[in-house]
Amino acid sequence: MEMKEYKTITQVAGPLVFVEKTEPVAYGELVTLTLPDGSTRRGQVLDTSKDIVIVQVFEGTRGVDTTSTVRFTGDIVKLNCSQDMLGRILSGSGEPIDGGPKIVPEERRPIVGAAINPYARQYPREFIQTGISAIDGMNTLVRGQKLPIFSGSGLPHNDIALQVARQAKVRGEGEEFAVIFAAMGITYEEAYQFMKEFERTGALERAVVFLNLANDPAIERLLTPRMALTAAEFLAYEYDLHILVILTDMTNYCEALREISAAREEVPGRRGYPGYMYTDLATIYERAGRIRGRKGTITQMPILTMPGDDITHPIPDLTGYITEGQIVLSRELHAKGIYPPINVLPSLSRLMKEGIGEGYTRDDHPQWNDQMYAAYAEGVDLRGLVAIVGEEALSERDRLFLKFADEFERRFVQQGRYEDRDIEYTLDLGWELLSMLPERELTKVERKFIEKYHPKYKKGAEAKPAEGEAEAS
């Protein structure tokens, strides 16, 4: 099919080019612009009306003027998909940037993805072990879930993202697992750190990395998460892999969305973000899940920095509506030198109950979690009281809960950046902390679990036969 060239550009605004319409064009269609100096740029049809076509230019519009020519290609943005993507580092638009060869596609897939029929969805379940106690024990990630991390500027969310990417695994024989890591709007320094870390630790072998830098065009930032999710869908549904998609930082993505919206002179919504941002974010987050009859799964962990640490800001607010919980990082814990600074009290994994307990983690996990949460919450409340009346005014019981909260943060939440804890270690560590409290205070846990896992009885079980254990209880 012959592609016609048009010289009907009427206006250039920011990353957008307005072209007078001469024949029907499709939404999302790829466009090639030829500049007066003979160089070319790629673009995509963003909107089309009766008279005007709006084209977003991927490489920016510097040098584009009304004498530039526009050619509509009749194609849409696609990603070259292949199993050879594993172990590769790609740009935000899917081109290799690791010095390796181009990816020979097994299939070229449109990056918009197909919506999953709700009836075809299977409920997310089964445990993904991240090796981080505050997540695995208290806010468990399950296969097919979307669980975001709410961070703030200056907090170590990138370190946590890398640690999860390195350590995440699904338990069970013959379960193949891979990570898709997409970074948006990051600096050269961060990109270098990500690339080096992936290569140094060997995590790159089972990962596909997409890097969109801060000086790359805003338009490319809108493509990056969709490229990553297209790669995830290909590997999950064609090769039966369990995929964890880490997207950082969704705030940079939303800023790019606002920039494009302003260039289109759209009526702004809350804080200048477009009114359709909820729908746009949903087209990304809802590409996680499990499909009936397919072995592969897609789990998402989007990371976003809350502007001004404000959890009511539109980006975390809308993300919280669409996703199934959140992991909240705390500036206060970070100031205490605790890594990872995960505040378990406002954090929540709504699907946690589907992936823990007997057959998934361990039989005591659900009640253990309730007890740990209750004891820590009480200890944190008592800190407020101590600030008013002083520790001397507390009862002996209250002092134990106060000490529990400190030890919980120092020993349970805090761990090394390269410390990979399995779930049994996490649960046993929690029981060790609970043993600081009198047994009568462990009201959330059945007696049988206390006798099975409490250090006092476990030591007895190692030293005595089973009937001795019964006598001790």
DRENGUPA-613066 format. One record per residue (C-alpha): residue number from 1; x, y, z; residue in one letter. Coordinates in Angstrom, 2 decimals, decimal comma. Layout:
(site NUM; (X; Y; Z); "a")
...
end
This chain:
(site 1; (0,00; 0,00; 0,00); "m")
(site 2; (1,42; 3,37; -1,02); "e")
(site 3; (1,82; 5,79; 1,90); "m")
(site 4; (1,11; 9,41; 1,00); "k")
(site 5; (3,07; 12,31; 2,42); "e")
(site 6; (1,27; 15,41; 3,66); "y")
(site 7; (2,46; 18,95; 4,22); "k")
(site 8; (-0,58; 20,02; 6,19); "t")
(site 9; (0,96; 20,75; 9,62); "i")
(site 10; (-0,89; 23,72; 11,07); "t")
(site 11; (0,62; 23,99; 14,56); "q")
(site 12; (3,36; 22,57; 16,81); "v")
(site 13; (2,73; 22,65; 20,59); "a")
(site 14; (5,12; 20,97; 23,02); "g")
(site 15; (5,46; 17,32; 21,95); "p")
(site 16; (2,36; 17,54; 19,73); "l")
(site 17; (1,92; 18,29; 16,04); "v")
(site 18; (-1,50; 19,29; 14,67); "f")
(site 19; (-2,12; 18,09; 11,11); "v")
(site 20; (-5,03; 19,02; 8,85); "e")
(site 21; (-6,99; 15,87; 8,09); "k")
(site 22; (-7,18; 14,83; 4,44); "t")
(site 23; (-8,28; 11,19; 4,72); "e")
(site 24; (-9,33; 8,76; 7,52); "p")
(site 25; (-6,58; 7,78; 9,98); "v")
(site 26; (-6,74; 5,36; 12,90); "a")
(site 27; (-6,27; 6,18; 16,58); "y")
(site 28; (-2,80; 5,03; 17,70); "g")
(site 29; (-1,51; 4,83; 14,10); "e")
(site 30; (2,25; 5,27; 13,69); "l")
(site 31; (3,49; 8,36; 11,88); "v")
(site 32; (6,82; 9,29; 10,29); "t")
(site 33; (7,75; 12,98; 10,16); "l")
(site 34; (10,45; 14,20; 7,76); "t")
(site 35; (12,06; 17,49; 8,82); "l")
(site 36; (13,39; 20,14; 6,42); "p")
(site 37; (16,97; 18,89; 7,02); "d")
(site 38; (15,97; 15,37; 5,88); "g")
(site 39; (16,03; 13,76; 9,35); "s")
(site 40; (13,04; 11,71; 10,48); "t")
(site 41; (11,07; 11,38; 13,70); "r")
(site 42; (8,53; 8,83; 14,83); "r")
(site 43; (5,13; 9,71; 16,18); "g")
(site 44; (1,72; 8,30; 16,95); "q")
(site 45; (-1,83; 9,52; 16,33); "v")
(site 46; (-3,06; 10,68; 19,73); "l")
(site 47; (-6,45; 12,01; 18,68); "d")
(site 48; (-8,42; 12,50; 15,53); "t")
(site 49; (-11,43; 14,69; 14,88); "s")
(site 50; (-13,35; 15,72; 11,78); "k")
(site 51; (-10,70; 18,19; 10,56); "d")
(site 52; (-7,55; 17,77; 12,68); "i")
(site 53; (-5,24; 14,89; 13,56); "v")
(site 54; (-3,08; 15,31; 16,69); "i")
(site 55; (0,26; 13,49; 16,49); "v")
(site 56; (2,51; 12,97; 19,51); "q")
(site 57; (6,18; 12,89; 18,48); "v")
(site 58; (8,33; 10,36; 20,37); "f")
(site 59; (11,67; 12,14; 20,00); "e")
(site 60; (10,33; 15,65; 20,66); "g")
(site 61; (9,33; 18,38; 18,18); "t")
(site 62; (12,50; 20,49; 18,07); "r")
(site 63; (13,11; 21,41; 14,42); "g")
(site 64; (9,59; 20,42; 13,30); "v")
(site 65; (7,80; 23,24; 11,45); "d")
(site 66; (4,94; 23,65; 9,00); "t")
(site 67; (7,19; 22,69; 6,07); "t")
(site 68; (7,85; 19,24; 7,58); "s")
(site 69; (6,07; 16,32; 5,93); "t")
(site 70; (3,89; 13,72; 7,66); "v")
(site 71; (3,43; 10,12; 6,54); "r")
(site 72; (0,78; 7,86; 8,12); "f")
(site 73; (2,08; 4,27; 8,11); "t")
(site 74; (-1,17; 2,37; 8,73); "g")
(site 75; (0,53; 0,41; 11,57); "d")
(site 76; (0,38; 0,76; 15,38); "i")
(site 77; (3,09; 0,59; 18,06); "v")
(site 78; (4,23; -3,02; 18,51); "k")
(site 79; (6,92; -4,73; 20,57); "l")
(site 80; (9,26; -7,38; 19,19); "n")
(site 81; (8,55; -10,28; 21,55); "c")
(site 82; (10,84; -13,27; 21,99); "s")
(site 83; (12,07; -15,53; 24,77); "q")
(site 84; (15,49; -14,01; 24,00); "d")
(site 85; (14,31; -10,83; 25,75); "m")
(site 86; (15,26; -12,45; 29,07); "l")
(site 87; (18,62; -11,11; 30,17); "g")
(site 88; (18,34; -7,97; 28,04); "r")
(site 89; (18,27; -4,24; 28,86); "i")
(site 90; (16,01; -2,21; 26,55); "l")
(site 91; (15,11; 1,45; 26,18); "s")
(site 92; (11,69; 2,72; 27,18); "g")
(site 93; (10,57; 2,17; 23,59); "s")
(site 94; (11,81; -1,42; 23,46); "g")
(site 95; (15,15; -1,00; 21,63); "e")
(site 96; (18,24; -2,83; 23,03); "p")
(site 97; (20,65; -0,48; 24,87); "i")
(site 98; (22,97; -3,11; 26,36); "d")
(site 99; (25,26; -3,34; 23,32); "g")
(site 100; (23,74; -6,69; 22,33); "g")
(site 101; (22,08; -7,63; 19,03); "p")
(site 102; (18,58; -6,63; 18,03); "k")
(site 103; (15,85; -8,97; 19,26); "i")
(site 104; (14,62; -11,26; 16,49); "v")
(site 105; (10,86; -11,37; 17,11); "p")
(site 106; (8,89; -14,57; 17,48); "e")
(site 107; (5,87; -12,28; 17,43); "e")
(site 108; (5,19; -8,54; 17,13); "r")
(site 109; (2,53; -7,59; 19,66); "r")
(site 110; (0,50; -4,35; 19,93); "p")
(site 111; (1,49; -2,69; 23,22); "i")
(site 112; (-2,05; -1,66; 24,17); "v")
(site 113; (-2,82; -5,26; 25,21); "g")
(site 114; (-6,20; -6,95; 25,19); "a")
(site 115; (-8,55; -6,52; 28,13); "a")
(site 116; (-9,02; -9,75; 30,10); "i")
(site 117; (-12,62; -10,96; 30,10); "n")
(site 118; (-13,65; -10,84; 33,81); "p")
(site 119; (-15,19; -14,31; 33,49); "y")
(site 120; (-11,83; -15,69; 32,26); "a")
(site 121; (-9,99; -14,31; 35,31); "r")
(site 122; (-8,98; -16,61; 38,13); "q")
(site 123; (-8,79; -15,28; 41,67); "y")
(site 124; (-5,20; -14,35; 42,65); "p")
(site 125; (-3,71; -16,79; 45,15); "r")
(site 126; (-0,47; -18,57; 46,08); "e")
(site 127; (2,43; -16,96; 47,83); "f")
(site 128; (5,31; -15,04; 46,21); "i")
(site 129; (8,33; -14,89; 48,52); "q")
(site 130; (10,18; -11,55; 48,31); "t")
(site 131; (12,62; -12,38; 51,10); "g")
(site 132; (11,59; -9,18; 52,94); "i")
(site 133; (9,95; -10,00; 56,31); "s")
(site 134; (7,70; -6,92; 56,50); "a")
(site 135; (6,17; -7,90; 53,12); "i")
(site 136; (6,16; -11,71; 53,35); "d")
(site 137; (4,97; -11,87; 56,94); "g")
(site 138; (2,65; -8,90; 57,29); "m")
(site 139; (1,61; -7,83; 53,75); "n")
(site 140; (2,00; -10,95; 51,69); "t")
(site 141; (2,19; -10,68; 47,89); "l")
(site 142; (0,18; -13,33; 46,01); "v")
(site 143; (0,30; -14,43; 42,38); "r")
(site 144; (-1,85; -12,31; 40,10); "g")
(site 145; (-2,07; -9,42; 42,58); "q")
(site 146; (-1,20; -5,76; 42,04); "k")
(site 147; (0,43; -4,42; 45,21); "l")
(site 148; (1,95; -0,91; 44,96); "p")
(site 149; (4,68; 0,61; 47,13); "i")
(site 150; (3,83; 4,16; 48,29); "f")
(site 151; (7,10; 5,99; 48,89); "s")
(site 152; (8,36; 9,56; 49,22); "g")
(site 153; (11,25; 11,46; 47,68); "s")
(site 154; (14,57; 10,46; 49,23); "g")
(site 155; (13,29; 7,14; 50,58); "l")
(site 156; (15,03; 3,95; 49,40); "p")
(site 157; (12,23; 2,61; 47,15); "h")
(site 158; (14,70; 1,88; 44,35); "n")
(site 159; (16,78; -0,27; 46,70); "d")
(site 160; (13,64; -2,17; 47,75); "i")
(site 161; (12,62; -2,59; 44,08); "a")
(site 162; (16,04; -4,04; 43,27); "l")
(site 163; (15,96; -6,30; 46,33); "q")
(site 164; (12,51; -7,66; 45,36); "v")
(site 165; (13,68; -8,12; 41,75); "a")
(site 166; (16,73; -10,08; 42,97); "r")
(site 167; (15,02; -12,20; 45,59); "q")
(site 168; (11,42; -12,80; 44,47); "a")
(site 169; (10,55; -16,43; 43,86); "k")
(site 170; (7,56; -18,75; 43,75); "v")
(site 171; (7,87; -21,85; 45,88); "r")
(site 172; (7,27; -25,27; 44,41); "g")
(site 173; (8,89; -27,69; 42,02); "e")
(site 174; (9,36; -26,70; 38,41); "g")
(site 175; (7,82; -23,23; 38,81); "e")
(site 176; (9,58; -20,88; 36,38); "e")
(site 177; (9,77; -17,26; 37,47); "f")
(site 178; (10,93; -14,04; 35,79); "a")
(site 179; (10,96; -10,32; 36,55); "v")
(site 180; (10,07; -7,48; 34,18); "i")
(site 181; (11,59; -4,26; 35,53); "f")
(site 182; (10,46; -0,95; 33,99); "a")
(site 183; (11,99; 2,33; 35,18); "a")
(site 184; (10,45; 5,61; 34,02); "m")
(site 185; (11,95; 9,10; 34,18); "g")
(site 186; (15,09; 8,01; 36,04); "i")
(site 187; (18,46; 9,78; 36,04); "t")
(site 188; (21,62; 8,43; 34,36); "y")
(site 189; (23,01; 7,69; 37,83); "e")
(site 190; (19,94; 5,59; 38,76); "e")
(site 191; (19,99; 3,81; 35,38); "a")
(site 192; (23,69; 2,98; 35,86); "y")
(site 193; (22,97; 1,67; 39,38); "q")
(site 194; (20,10; -0,51; 38,11); "f")
(site 195; (22,12; -1,95; 35,21); "m")
(site 196; (25,21; -2,66; 37,33); "k")
(site 197; (23,15; -4,21; 40,13); "e")
(site 198; (21,27; -6,52; 37,75); "f")
(site 199; (24,48; -7,63; 36,04); "e")
(site 200; (26,56; -7,98; 39,23); "r")
(site 201; (24,05; -10,14; 41,11); "t")
(site 202; (23,11; -12,34; 38,15); "g")
(site 203; (19,44; -11,31; 38,48); "a")
(site 204; (19,53; -10,13; 34,84); "l")
(site 205; (19,45; -13,74; 33,60); "e")
(site 206; (15,78; -14,05; 34,52); "r")
(site 207; (14,80; -10,42; 33,94); "a")
(site 208; (13,86; -8,03; 31,13); "v")
(site 209; (14,76; -4,41; 31,96); "v")
(site 210; (13,17; -1,35; 30,31); "f")
(site 211; (14,87; 1,99; 31,09); "l")
(site 212; (13,31; 5,35; 30,21); "n")
(site 213; (15,63; 8,19; 31,26); "l")
(site 214; (14,62; 11,60; 32,63); "a")
(site 215; (15,86; 13,33; 29,45); "n")
(site 216; (13,94; 10,96; 27,15); "d")
(site 217; (10,74; 12,38; 25,67); "p")
(site 218; (7,63; 12,38; 27,86); "a")
(site 219; (5,80; 10,45; 25,15); "i")
(site 220; (8,20; 7,51; 25,50); "e")
(site 221; (7,40; 7,45; 29,23); "r")
(site 222; (3,79; 6,67; 28,35); "l")
(site 223; (4,92; 3,71; 26,22); "l")
(site 224; (7,36; 2,17; 28,74); "t")
(site 225; (4,92; 0,46; 31,15); "p")
(site 226; (2,87; -0,80; 28,20); "r")
(site 227; (6,00; -2,23; 26,56); "m")
(site 228; (6,89; -3,96; 29,84); "a")
(site 229; (3,41; -5,43; 30,27); "l")
(site 230; (3,33; -6,64; 26,66); "t")
(site 231; (6,60; -8,50; 27,29); "a")
(site 232; (5,10; -9,89; 30,53); "a")
(site 233; (1,96; -11,14; 28,75); "e")
(site 234; (4,03; -12,82; 26,05); "f")
(site 235; (6,30; -14,65; 28,51); "l")
(site 236; (3,44; -15,55; 30,90); "a")
(site 237; (0,91; -16,80; 28,38); "y")
(site 238; (3,20; -18,23; 25,69); "e")
(site 239; (5,93; -19,71; 27,93); "y")
(site 240; (3,98; -20,38; 31,17); "d")
(site 241; (6,28; -18,21; 33,29); "l")
(site 242; (5,21; -16,56; 36,53); "h")
(site 243; (6,06; -12,89; 35,98); "i")
(site 244; (6,54; -10,12; 38,53); "l")
(site 245; (6,34; -6,67; 36,90); "v")
(site 246; (8,00; -3,84; 38,86); "i")
(site 247; (7,11; -0,35; 37,58); "l")
(site 248; (9,05; 2,60; 39,03); "t")
(site 249; (8,19; 5,46; 39,29); "d")
(site 250; (4,48; 5,80; 38,40); "m")
(site 251; (4,59; 9,44; 39,56); "t")
(site 252; (6,94; 10,23; 36,65); "n")
(site 253; (4,49; 8,46; 34,33); "y")
(site 254; (1,59; 10,59; 35,62); "c")
(site 255; (3,65; 13,79; 35,26); "e")
(site 256; (4,22; 12,87; 31,60); "a")
(site 257; (0,48; 12,29; 31,22); "l")
(site 258; (-0,18; 15,77; 32,68); "r")
(site 259; (2,42; 17,33; 30,35); "e")
(site 260; (0,77; 15,83; 27,25); "i")
(site 261; (-2,68; 16,82; 28,51); "s")
(site 262; (-1,54; 20,44; 29,00); "a")
(site 263; (-0,06; 20,51; 25,47); "a")
(site 264; (-3,45; 19,35; 24,13); "r")
(site 265; (-5,06; 22,22; 26,11); "e")
(site 266; (-7,45; 19,83; 27,83); "e")
(site 267; (-9,50; 20,99; 30,80); "v")
(site 268; (-7,43; 19,91; 33,83); "p")
(site 269; (-8,79; 17,79; 36,68); "g")
(site 270; (-7,48; 17,53; 40,25); "r")
(site 271; (-4,10; 19,30; 40,67); "r")
(site 272; (-3,78; 19,73; 36,91); "g")
(site 273; (-3,84; 16,00; 36,10); "y")
(site 274; (-6,20; 14,98; 33,30); "p")
(site 275; (-9,68; 13,82; 34,31); "g")
(site 276; (-9,08; 10,49; 32,56); "y")
(site 277; (-5,99; 9,63; 34,66); "m")
(site 278; (-7,99; 7,02; 36,62); "y")
(site 279; (-8,95; 5,24; 33,39); "t")
(site 280; (-5,41; 5,52; 32,03); "d")
(site 281; (-3,86; 4,02; 35,18); "l")
(site 282; (-6,46; 1,24; 35,13); "a")
(site 283; (-5,37; 0,26; 31,59); "t")
(site 284; (-1,92; -0,44; 33,11); "i")
(site 285; (-2,77; -1,95; 36,50); "y")
(site 286; (-5,56; -4,19; 35,21); "e")
(site 287; (-3,10; -6,05; 32,98); "r")
(site 288; (-2,14; -8,13; 36,02); "a")
(site 289; (-3,85; -11,37; 36,92); "g")
(site 290; (-4,38; -15,03; 36,22); "r")
(site 291; (-6,39; -16,48; 33,35); "i")
(site 292; (-8,32; -19,74; 33,55); "r")
(site 293; (-6,56; -22,55; 31,71); "g")
(site 294; (-3,25; -20,67; 31,53); "r")
(site 295; (-0,37; -21,65; 33,78); "k")
(site 296; (1,50; -18,34; 33,57); "g")
(site 297; (0,57; -15,42; 35,85); "t")
(site 298; (1,32; -11,69; 35,97); "i")
(site 299; (1,82; -9,97; 39,34); "t")
(site 300; (2,46; -6,23; 39,54); "q")
(site 301; (4,38; -4,11; 42,02); "m")
(site 302; (4,08; -0,46; 40,91); "p")
(site 303; (6,19; 2,02; 42,90); "i")
(site 304; (5,25; 5,67; 43,26); "l")
(site 305; (6,61; 8,62; 45,21); "t")
(site 306; (3,85; 10,57; 46,93); "m")
(site 307; (4,37; 14,30; 46,26); "p")
(site 308; (4,85; 15,97; 49,65); "g")
(site 309; (4,34; 12,55; 51,33); "d")
(site 310; (0,61; 13,15; 50,78); "d")
(site 311; (-1,29; 9,85; 50,57); "i")
(site 312; (-4,42; 11,78; 49,46); "t")
(site 313; (-2,60; 13,13; 46,37); "h")
(site 314; (-4,39; 12,06; 43,13); "p")
(site 315; (-1,65; 9,58; 42,09); "i")
(site 316; (-1,60; 7,40; 45,27); "p")
(site 317; (-5,33; 8,01; 45,76); "d")
(site 318; (-6,35; 6,67; 42,33); "l")
(site 319; (-3,73; 3,90; 42,48); "t")
(site 320; (-5,19; 2,76; 45,81); "g")
(site 321; (-8,66; 2,50; 44,25); "y")
(site 322; (-7,48; 0,25; 41,42); "i")
(site 323; (-4,92; -1,94; 43,18); "t")
(site 324; (-5,30; -4,50; 45,98); "e")
(site 325; (-3,63; -2,75; 48,90); "g")
(site 326; (-0,41; -0,80; 49,38); "q")
(site 327; (2,96; -1,01; 51,11); "i")
(site 328; (3,71; 2,35; 52,74); "v")
(site 329; (7,27; 3,54; 53,41); "l")
(site 330; (7,84; 5,69; 56,49); "s")
(site 331; (10,13; 8,72; 56,69); "r")
(site 332; (10,21; 8,29; 60,48); "e")
(site 333; (11,58; 4,72; 60,24); "l")
(site 334; (14,06; 5,88; 57,57); "h")
(site 335; (15,26; 8,63; 59,95); "a")
(site 336; (15,85; 5,92; 62,60); "k")
(site 337; (18,16; 4,16; 60,14); "g")
(site 338; (15,79; 1,25; 59,56); "i")
(site 339; (15,88; -0,43; 56,13); "y")
(site 340; (13,48; -1,22; 54,56); "p")
(site 341; (11,44; 1,56; 56,23); "p")
(site 342; (8,09; -0,25; 55,74); "i")
(site 343; (5,36; 0,98; 58,08); "n")
(site 344; (3,20; -2,12; 58,48); "v")
(site 345; (0,30; -0,30; 60,19); "l")
(site 346; (-1,07; 1,68; 57,18); "p")
(site 347; (0,18; -1,01; 54,77); "s")
(site 348; (-2,30; -3,59; 53,54); "l")
(site 349; (-2,42; -6,56; 51,19); "s")
(site 350; (-6,12; -7,14; 50,50); "r")
(site 351; (-5,51; -10,56; 48,94); "l")
(site 352; (-3,08; -11,77; 51,58); "m")
(site 353; (-5,56; -14,26; 53,07); "k")
(site 354; (-5,69; -16,07; 49,71); "e")
(site 355; (-1,96; -16,82; 49,66); "g")
(site 356; (-1,11; -17,73; 53,26); "i")
(site 357; (-1,82; -20,58; 55,65); "g")
(site 358; (-1,44; -24,32; 55,28); "e")
(site 359; (-0,30; -25,40; 51,81); "g")
(site 360; (0,90; -21,89; 50,91); "y")
(site 361; (3,12; -20,57; 53,75); "t")
(site 362; (2,52; -22,21; 57,15); "r")
(site 363; (-0,58; -23,13; 59,17); "d")
(site 364; (0,05; -20,51; 61,91); "d")
(site 365; (0,58; -17,57; 59,51); "h")
(site 366; (-2,96; -16,01; 59,51); "p")
(site 367; (-3,30; -15,92; 63,31); "q")
(site 368; (0,40; -15,07; 63,77); "w")
(site 369; (-0,14; -12,03; 61,52); "n")
(site 370; (-3,16; -10,84; 63,56); "d")
(site 371; (-1,19; -11,17; 66,80); "q")
(site 372; (1,94; -9,40; 65,48); "m")
(site 373; (-0,15; -6,55; 64,06); "y")
(site 374; (-2,15; -6,10; 67,31); "a")
(site 375; (0,96; -6,16; 69,54); "a")
(site 376; (2,89; -3,67; 67,37); "y")
(site 377; (-0,13; -1,32; 67,07); "a")
(site 378; (-0,49; -1,30; 70,88); "e")
(site 379; (3,22; -0,60; 71,33); "g")
(site 380; (3,10; 2,33; 68,86); "v")
(site 381; (0,02; 3,77; 70,66); "d")
(site 382; (1,89; 3,59; 73,97); "l")
(site 383; (4,71; 5,71; 72,51); "r")
(site 384; (2,23; 8,58; 72,28); "g")
(site 385; (1,30; 8,06; 75,93); "l")
(site 386; (4,96; 7,97; 77,01); "v")
(site 387; (5,50; 11,34; 75,32); "a")
(site 388; (2,85; 12,79; 77,67); "i")
(site 389; (3,22; 10,95; 81,00); "v")
(site 390; (6,70; 9,41; 80,76); "g")
(site 391; (7,68; 5,74; 80,80); "e")
(site 392; (7,72; 5,57; 84,63); "e")
(site 393; (3,91; 5,94; 84,69); "a")
(site 394; (3,42; 2,78; 82,58); "l")
(site 395; (2,51; -0,61; 84,01); "s")
(site 396; (4,87; -3,57; 83,61); "e")
(site 397; (2,55; -4,97; 80,89); "r")
(site 398; (2,62; -1,71; 78,93); "d")
(site 399; (6,43; -1,58; 79,12); "r")
(site 400; (6,60; -5,03; 77,53); "l")
(site 401; (4,44; -3,88; 74,60); "f")
(site 402; (6,56; -0,72; 74,26); "l")
(site 403; (9,70; -2,88; 74,13); "k")
(site 404; (7,99; -5,23; 71,64); "f")
(site 405; (7,38; -2,29; 69,23); "a")
(site 406; (11,05; -1,27; 69,40); "d")
(site 407; (12,31; -4,82; 68,89); "e")
(site 408; (9,77; -5,38; 66,07); "f")
(site 409; (11,27; -2,44; 64,14); "e")
(site 410; (14,89; -3,22; 65,04); "r")
(site 411; (14,85; -6,98; 64,38); "r")
(site 412; (11,82; -7,85; 62,27); "f")
(site 413; (11,37; -4,85; 59,91); "v")
(site 414; (15,08; -4,08; 59,67); "q")
(site 415; (17,15; -6,38; 57,51); "q")
(site 416; (20,11; -6,14; 55,15); "g")
(site 417; (19,78; -5,08; 51,52); "r")
(site 418; (21,15; -8,48; 50,50); "y")
(site 419; (19,45; -10,49; 53,26); "e")
(site 420; (17,02; -12,97; 51,73); "d")
(site 421; (14,77; -14,40; 54,46); "r")
(site 422; (12,57; -17,39; 53,72); "d")
(site 423; (9,04; -17,41; 55,15); "i")
(site 424; (9,90; -19,96; 57,87); "e")
(site 425; (12,67; -17,68; 59,16); "y")
(site 426; (10,27; -14,71; 59,14); "t")
(site 427; (7,56; -16,58; 61,05); "l")
(site 428; (10,01; -18,02; 63,61); "d")
(site 429; (11,51; -14,56; 64,16); "l")
(site 430; (8,00; -13,23; 64,84); "g")
(site 431; (7,39; -15,99; 67,43); "w")
(site 432; (10,68; -15,07; 69,08); "e")
(site 433; (9,44; -11,48; 69,46); "l")
(site 434; (6,00; -12,61; 70,67); "l")
(site 435; (7,71; -14,68; 73,38); "s")
(site 436; (8,64; -11,34; 75,03); "m")
(site 437; (4,95; -10,99; 75,96); "l")
(site 438; (3,09; -13,05; 78,60); "p")
(site 439; (1,24; -16,00; 77,03); "e")
(site 440; (-2,10; -14,69; 78,31); "r")
(site 441; (-1,64; -11,66; 76,02); "e")
(site 442; (-1,46; -13,84; 72,88); "l")
(site 443; (-5,24; -13,73; 72,46); "t")
(site 444; (-5,29; -13,81; 68,64); "k")
(site 445; (-3,54; -17,19; 68,38); "v")
(site 446; (-5,03; -20,59; 69,13); "e")
(site 447; (-3,40; -22,60; 71,91); "r")
(site 448; (-2,32; -25,35; 69,47); "k")
(site 449; (-0,15; -22,87; 67,52); "f")
(site 450; (1,41; -21,50; 70,71); "i")
(site 451; (2,35; -25,04; 71,75); "e")
(site 452; (3,67; -25,82; 68,27); "k")
(site 453; (5,72; -22,68; 67,48); "y")
(site 454; (6,30; -20,66; 70,71); "h")
(site 455; (10,08; -20,86; 71,49); "p")
(site 456; (9,33; -22,03; 75,05); "k")
(site 457; (7,53; -25,15; 73,78); "y")
(site 458; (9,74; -25,68; 70,72); "k")
(site 459; (12,79; -25,99; 72,95); "k")
(site 460; (10,86; -28,45; 75,11); "g")
(site 461; (9,85; -30,44; 72,03); "a")
(site 462; (13,47; -30,75; 70,95); "e")
(site 463; (14,51; -32,01; 74,39); "a")
(site 464; (11,54; -34,25; 75,26); "k")
(site 465; (9,26; -36,79; 73,58); "p")
(site 466; (5,75; -35,79; 72,43); "a")
(site 467; (4,05; -36,66; 75,77); "e")
(site 468; (6,47; -34,39; 77,61); "g")
(site 469; (5,24; -31,58; 75,38); "e")
(site 470; (1,64; -32,35; 76,39); "a")
(site 471; (2,60; -32,26; 80,10); "e")
(site 472; (4,31; -28,87; 79,68); "a")
(site 473; (1,16; -27,39; 78,23); "s")
end
